[in-house]
Amino acid sequence: MVFSLPWAWPQLGHRTGEDFQQFETYGFLGLIYSILLSIVCWAIFWRIGRHAQGDLYRREAMAVVGLSWVVATVLGAMPYILSGSSNKLAVRLFSSHEIAPQIYGDPVSPLTQEQYALVDSLVSAGAKGLPARKLEEQYDARMRKWSKVEDPLPDFRVVFEDLSELSHWRGVLIHPGQEPDSPLDRANNYRIRGVRMNIADAIFESQSGFSTTGATVIANLEDPISLPHCVLFWRSSTHFLGGLGIIVLFVVILGQGSAGKALMRNEIPGPSKEGSHSRIQHTAWMFAALYCGLNLILTCLLWLLGMDVFDAICHAFGTLATGGFSTYNASLGHFYQVNHTMGAWIEYVVIVFMVLAGSNFTLLYFLMIGQANRLVGDIEWRYYMGIIIGVTICVMSFGMVYDDFIIDPNTSSFTEFQLALRNGLFQVVSIITTTGYGTHDFDKWNSFGRGVLFLLMFVGGCAGSTGGGVKVIRHILFHKILFLQLEKSYHPSVVRPLRLGGKPVDDPDLQTNILIYFSLILVLFVFGWLSIVTLEPDTTWGSAEEHIEHKLIDSATAVAATLNNVGPGLGIIGATQNYANFSWWTKLLFTALMMIGRLEIFAVLVLLMPRFWRSR
């Protein structure tokens, strides 16, 4: 949090490119208060444990894993709450004026066409709103487009005043000069009131950062009044801390012998690999150094490609942690919109580093010391790269057939193949590594493309990477175990050992653990999906049948995206959407799923079993 404080000063520059010269008082104070709360919590825990003696055992180590993430999530949420950050507008519109809009999440009476055109113009403008002339232009353009009439239109001021007098809309619509203490860039605008983040919103955003999920409840990232830059930097910093895990930092600092091994096992999951060092603390140091080094290299490359320092640091944090938090509403695709050539280079560079972040860090260490054959010869990494290449070819092929990558010759010098390659490869790598960055609205792709991306959410990166998901090695082992069991069903006398990379696997419990893991993934997915379908109100999707019919698919992808730490899904949580409109209890359910997915299922569920606490 301390490193986020300097970004409250406008002298450091801001990523919006606007002339914003106001010190972010509320953001700065929110961080200061959060730092003080963190110090108080540290003092309390130190006082409780100051007389503790002896080493940590596995039980205590796993308790530290769970408790550390819970405390980090709560403290990480404080800057959002204490700074008064807003995450959305008070009004939510749907695709037609005949569908009842929502104010603070509650449906109200449908709008007339004139009222809808006015409110839609203000919603599109965001929290800053619009001055009278621009509002009139956008209002007139919408009315001419929808009504197809040439007669004089109702004056937008009259429509605004009439609407603001209605009981549900009173206090929601703000006219120029109504709040003279507002910032100068919006005090004289027509606008809609914003909604401050509540506890559920802040905890969701915090856990999404630490778990490197990248799901968000913040609709407008580019308004420094709604979300101060210093708080936005803290938001990206939670990715950096969660990348290899707070627990790795714990091991680096304290070691703790066998407990340290248990902690590292939870932070670097999957079947055991050859370690590059014998001591677990030394290994943690190596991982931390490699992780920081890659962050530094990517930051420099992004800066050289045209990003300012703020953007470069934040997007490096999101890439190497496979998190996906961006500083723009359009995610990484913003830079392509600004400059096609440099934006394309930025995307290719990020693709390379996402692939590295999804690889086993032990193998990256061997690559760094000149033993590239260890990386290329690893069976998991070969499958990982094979999936990326194969799925990209399929997505490109179907996308070009169904015209998913149509280009505008007036604004782009790229061919359809180049566009399909870049966007297809980027989204495949982004989803399989669970990064979740977006450069193209894949929610508008053909059914095959969307279906494949949904399945990739359950694949994930390699074991020992910062990626989430099930992990590639588990899929390899699961299929090998499945074929062994099928063979055993019709040849009971055959005894064939489980082999990986041509070598027998000695762990006698591995087969059972893999099958239990996949079973738990299925149970958690079905439980989360049915919970949302049953309890989340239909009004989240609007009141029209064409919206509600997407509830099943949207809920399924939301559970998959949070459980596997991916972030974006399909429908109302697609590449251009967010999680802001879900109810508070659903956000807390997603928060729990993100934590379970990040810490590995066993590490969380065993803490809920009384038998686990009765014996060592």
N, C-alpha and C positions, 0 to 999 in steps of 0.2 A: 504493500500500500504506500510505503514511503516513496518508492520510485514513481508512483503515479502523481504525486503532489506537484512536481514542476510543470506538468502539462496544464495546470490551471492558469498559468501566465500566458497571455496572448503573444508575448515576444517570441515564444518558441515556434509559433506558426501553427496553423490548423489544417486539417485535411480537407475541409470543404472548399477551400480556395476563395472564401469570402473574406471581406475586410471586417473581421470580428475582433474588436479591440477591448472587450470587456473581461475583466478578471472574473473567473468562475468561483465566486464566493461560496455559493451553496455546495458545489462539488468539493471544493477545498475543505470546508468545514465538515462535510459528511465523511471525508477520508480521515480527517484529524480525529473526529469522535470515534470512528471505527478503529483507528490505531490505539486509542486509549482503551477501548473495550477489549481489544486483543491483549493489551498489556495486563489488564485486570484479570482476564481469564488465565493468562500465563501465571500470574502471581497466585491465583487460587489453586491451580493444579500443582504448582511447585510446593505450596504449603501443605497440600494433602499428601504429596509423595516424597517430602524431603527426608523422612526417616525410613523410607523403603530400602531394603537390603536384598542382596542376592541377584541372580540372573532372572531374566524373563523366560518363562516357559512358553510352549506353543499356545496354550490357552490364553495367557496374558497377551502374547504377541498378536493373536487374532482379535482380541478385544481392543488393542491399541489401533489396529487397522480400522475397525468399524468406528470407534470413538473419534479418531483423528479426522476421518472424513465427515462425520456429523458436525463436529465443532468447526472444522474448516468451512463447511457449507454455510452454517449459521453466521459465522463471522464474515465470510465473504459476501453475504447478502446485505450486511449493514450499510455499505456505501450507497447502495441503491435507495434504501429506505431513508437514511439520514440526510441524503442530498436532495430529497424530494423529486427524484427522477420520475419522468412520465414514460409510460410504455405504449400508449395508444390514445386516440381521440375518444371522446365520450359517445360519439355517434358512429354506428356501423350501418352501411348501406349494402344492399344486394343488387342483383343484376337488373331489376325492374322496379319502377315506382309502385307497382301493384303488390310487391312483397313488403311486408311491414318492416320498417327499419328498427334498429335497437338503440336505446339510450341507456348507457351504463349496463348493458347486457339484457335489458328488459324490452320486449317488443312493444311498440306503440302503434298508433293508427297509421295506415298507409298514407303516403304523400300524394299530392296532386303532381302532375307533370312539371308544373312551374316550380313547385317546392323541391321536387327531386333534382331538377337541373341546378338549382341554387345550392342545395346541400352537397350534391356530388362535386360541384366546383370547389367548394370549401374543403371537403374531405380529401380531394386530390392534392390540394395545396399544403396539407399537413397542419401542424400546430402554428406555424407562422401566419397562415391565412393569406388573404389577398387584399390589396388596395381596391378602392371603388372601381377604378377604370378597368383593371384586369379582371375583376370579378364580373363586371358587366359584359366584357368581351367573351369570357368563357360561358357565362350564363346564356348569352344570345346564341353562341355557336351550338351549344347543346340543344336549345329549343328549336333552332332552325333545322338541325339534323334529325331530331326526333319527331317534330310536329309537321314538318314539310309545309309550313304556311309562310306567306309573305306579309300577313297582316302585322300591325304593330304589336309587339310583345308586352306583356305586363311588366311594369317597372320592377327591377329586382329589389329596389329598396322597399317597396310596398310589400312584396312577397316576404322579404326578410323580417320586416316589422310584424306582419300578420302571424308569421310562423313563431317568432320569439314570444308572442303573447299567449300561445297555447301552453297549458299547464305543464306538460311533459318537457317542453322545449325551453321553458323559462330558466335562465341562468346557464343554459348550454351554449346558446349562440351569443357571441360577443361582438358588439358593434364598435366602430372606431371611437376612441376616446373614453370608452366605458371604464377601462382600467388604466389610468394615466401612469401608474407605476410600472407598467409592463416595459420590457426592452424596446428600444427605439425601432427595431426592425419589424415590430408587429403591433405597437401601441395604436397606430392609426389604420389598422386593417380590420376587415371583417374576418372572423375566425370562429373556430369551434373549440370549446374548452377541452383540455387534455385530462387524462386520468393518471393519477399518481400510482406508482407500483405499490401493491400491497405485500404482505408478508409472503404469501404463496408465490407471487410473481418473483420477488427478490430471491427466495430460496431456490426456485426453479432455475433462474438465471445463474445463480452461484454454482449450483450442482452441475448445471450444463457446462460451465466453464471448467471446473475442477475435474469432472469426469471426461472432459474433452469430447462432449457430445456435439456442441455447437447449435443445439436447438435454442430458439429465443422467443421471448414474449414481447420484445421491443419492436414496434412497428416502424419507428423513424430513428435511424442511427445518425442522421446527418444534421440534426438540430441541436446545437450546443446548449440551448436553453432547456429542452426536454431531457437531454442526456449530456451532461458536461463532458468535455474531452478528457479530463483527468479521471473521471469515473469510467469512461469508455476504455481508457488505457488499462485501468484495473481489470475491467472485464476481459481484455485480451491476456492480461498477466495471469489470470486464473488458468488459462490454457497452458502457459509456460510451466506453472507450478504442478499442474496435473499431468503433464506430458509423460514423464517417467514416474511421477507420483511423489506425493509428500512423504510417503513411507520410505522411498529411496533416500530422500534427504535425511530422514531419521536414522537410517542405517549408516549413511555417510558420516554423520556426526557422532553417533553413539556406538555403532557396531552391534553389540549385544549378542554375540555368539550365535547359538542355535535359534534364538528368537529372531535374530537378524535374517537368518536363512528363511524362516517362516514368513517374515515380512516381505523379503525379496520374492519369494515364491508367489505371493499374492499380487505383487506389482508386476512381475514378469512371468505371466502364466504360461501354461502349456506343458507338454512332455519335456523332460529334462534334455538339455543340450550340453555339448562340451563347453566348459567355461574357459575363458581366456586367462583367468587368474584363479588360484586356489582359494584365496581368502575372499569371503563374501563382501567385506567392507571395501577391499581393493577393487572388486568387480563393480560395486556401486559407484565408486569414484570414477572408474573408467566410463561407465554409462553416462554419468552426469557430465563429465568433461566432453565426451563425444557429442552429447545432446546440445550442450551449450555452444560447442564449436560449429555445429551444423546451423544452429540458429544465427550465429554471427555471420557465417558465410552467406546464408540466404538473405539476411538483412542487407548486406553490402550489394549483392546482386540486384535485389529489387530497387535499391536506391539508385544504382547505376542505370537501371531501366526506366527511371523517371518518377518513381514514387518519392514522396517526401519522407523524412526520417520517421515520423509518427506512423504513417501507413506501412512503411517497410518493416518496422519492428513488430507492429501488431499482426501483420499477415505472416511474418516469419513464425511468430508464436503459434498462430493458428495452423500453420502447415506442418511444422515438425512435431507438434503435439497431436496431429490428425484431429484437430478440434473443429475448425471452420468458422470461428467468429471473424467477421469482417468489420470494417469501419464504414461501410456503405450499404445502402438498402439493396443495391443490385449485386451485392457480394463482390467476388473478384471480377465479375463481368463489367463492373463499372469502368475499369481501365480500358477495356476494349471499346466501350462507348465513347470515351474521351479521345483515344488515339488507337486506331485499328492495328497499326503495325506494332507499336510498343506493347499494346495490350495483348497481342498474340504472343509476343516473346515472353511477356510476364507469365502467361498461362503455361507455356512450354517449360519454363524454368520451374514453376510450381509443380507441374506434373512430375518432373524428375525428383524433386525433394519429397513429394508425397509418396512416391514409390520407395524412396530410401526410408522414410519414416515408417512405412508399413513393413519393412524388412527387419529381420532379427538383428539387434544391435551388436550381438556378439560377432555375427558374421560381418557386419560393417567394420568392426574393429580389425578383423583379419584382413579385410579389404584395404583398410588404411595402412596396415603394416606390410602390404605387398603380397598377401596370400589370397589373391582373387579366386584361386581355384576352390578355396573353402566355401566361398559364396556361391559360385556357379555350380559346384558339385552338390550343394545341399538340396535334398529332394523337395523339402517344403518350398524353398525359394523358386525352384523350377516350376512347380505346380502353380505357385503364386503368379509368376510371370506368364505362364501358359494361359491361365484364366483371364488375365488382363488382355493379352493379345487376342485370344479367341473371342471373348465377349465383345471387344471393341470392333472386330471385323463384322460380327453379327449386327451390332447396333448401327454401325455405319451403313451396312448393306440395306437393312430394313428401313433405316431413316431416309436414305436416298430414294428408295422405291416409293415411300409414302410422303416424300417432300417435306421431311421434318427440318431440313437444313436449307430452306430457300434463302437466297441472298438477294440483296438489293444492289444492282449494278451501279446505282448512282452514289452509293455510300461505301461500297466495299470493293477492293481490288482482288479479293480471294475467290478462287473457284469453289464450286459446290463440294468437290472432293476435299479440298483443303479445309473448308469449314466443317465438313462431316468428320474428318480425321481429328481435328483439334477439339471440337465440342464432344464428339463421341468418346475419344480417349480420355479427355479431362473428366467427364462425368463418371465413366467407368472406374477410373483410378480414385476419384473423389469418394465414390460410394464404397468400393471394396476396402479401401484403407480407413473408412469411416470418418473421413475429413469433413465432407459435407459442403465444401465450397460449390458455388454455382456460377456458371458462365452462360448457360442456356436454359430456357424454361422447359425442362424435360417432362413436365406434367402435360405438355401438349404433344409429346411424341406419340407414335403409334403404340398399340396395345402390347406388342412384343417388346419394344424398347422399355416401356414402363415396367412390364412384368419382370424382365431380366434385372433391372436395377433393384426391384423389390427383393428378388432372390439374393442378389449380391449383398444386401444388408445382413444376411445370415452367414456370410462367408468370413469377412473380416481380413485383417492382415496376418502377418506371421507371428508365431509365439516369440516373445521377447522384443516385440516392437511397441510403439506407442499406439498402434491401431487397436480398435475395439473389435466387437463381433465374436463369433465362435472361434475363429482362428483356422487357418488353412490346414495346419497339422492335424487338428481334430477331425476335419472332414476326411483327410487321407486315412487316418486310423479307423474312422467309423466305417468307411467303405471296405477296408481290408477285413475288419472284424465281421462285417455283414456277409461278405463272401465266404469267410471261414465258417460262419454259423450255417449258411445255406449248404455248403459242402458237407458239413457234419450231419445235416438233417437227412441226406440220402446216402452218406457213407459214414455211419456212426463209428466205425472202427478206425477211420483215418485220424491220426493225430498230427496236425500240422502247426508249427509255431507261427506266431505273429511276427512278421518281418518288416523292417523299415529300412530302406536303402540297402537291401540285401543282407542286413544283419538282424538276427533274432532280438526281439524286445524282451528283456529280462524281467521287467516289472510285472509281477503276477496279478496286481490289482488294476493294471492299466485298462484292460478290456472292460471290466466292471465300471470303472470310473468314467470312461468315455460314454458308455451306454446310459449311465445315470445322468451325466451332464446333458446329453441330448434330450433325455426324457424331461429333465427339469426345464430346459429351454422351451420345450413344447408346452408344458404345464403353465409356465409363467406367461407365455405368449397368449394362450387360450384364455387364461384367467384375466389378464389385462384387457384383452379384446372384448370379452363378454361383459366385463365391468363397465367399459366405456359405452358399448352399444346399449346396455340396459339402463344405465344411470345418467349418462350425459344427455341433456335435453336436446330435442330435435331442433330447437331454435338456434343452436350453435351453427347449424347448416342452413338456417333460414326457414321460412314457413311454406315454401313451395316444394312440390314433390320432386322436381328435378334436382333440388339440392339434397333433400333428405335421402334419396336413393343412393347417394354416394357415402352415406354414413358407415356402412359396413367396410368398404375398402379404405376409406380415410382412417377409420379407427384402427384397422389392422396395420396399416403402414405407420401410424403414429406409435403404436406399441413396438413394432419392429425397429423403428428409427431410434427410440429412446432406450430400449433394452440392449440394442447392439451399439449404442453410442454413435449413431450416424448423424442425426440432426434433422434434416429435411425429409419429408415423405411425399405423399401424393395428395391432391385435392386441397383441402383448406390448410394443410401444412406443407404444401408443395414448395418448389424452388423460389417462388415469389411471395409466399405467404409465411405465417408464423403461428405460434401456439397461444397468442394473446387472448383469443376468444373462448378458450375452454374454461370450464368452471374451476373454482379454486381447488376442489378436492381432486379433480382430474389432473391438475398440474402437480399436486403432491404425489399422486400415483405415478406420474411420469418421473418425478424426482426420485422416487424409490426405485423405479426400474433403471434409471440411469446409474444410480449408485450400485445396484446389484450387478449390472453389466460391467461396470468399471472395475469392481473389486473381485470379480469372479463369483459365481453363484454360491459355491461351497463356503467361501469365507464369510458371507453374510448370513446364510441360512443356518449354519451351525450355531451362530450366536443366539438364535431364537430357540434353540433346543435346550431344555432344562438339564438333560442328561450330560450335555457338554460341560456344564459348570459344576457338576457334582464330583468329577474326578479329573485327574490330570491326563 
